[in-house]
Amino acid sequence: MKQSPESVAKNIVLVHGAFAEGLPMAERKLALAVQGQSYGPMFDEKLTVAAWKSKPSWAVISANDRMLPPAMEESAAKTMGAVTTTLPTCHTAMLEEPAKVAAVIDDAAKAALTPADRRRSR
């Protein structure tokens, strides 16, 4: 999808000032180059089943997020009953602190293992 010059300019300001401000400039530019547009209709779709209602959940809270207020992230995590990890990162925590985000994912995966799974993984 082709963007207008105004849209590109807006995205540059957004990525550099709010979306990925915790990243080095070269990584910000890369994020801007590869970031696709949101699929607009997804915001109108209604969920019929939310997995967090019946499955354990984990959440990374980005304390320095300027796209989503950290208080909103915390509220959503609390609603889900999620195990939370707060990192001093921007919106793109997975790019700013990849090892720490990977550790959260690893912890979640290990917690989801059944006793039989744990025996097989030894």
ABEGO torsion letter per residue (X at the ends): XBBBAAAAAAAAAAAAAAAAAABBAAAAAAAAAABBBBBAAAAABBBABBAAAABBBBBBBBAABAABBAAAAAAAAAAAGBBBBBBBBBABAAAABAAAAAAAAAAAAAAABBAAAAAAAX
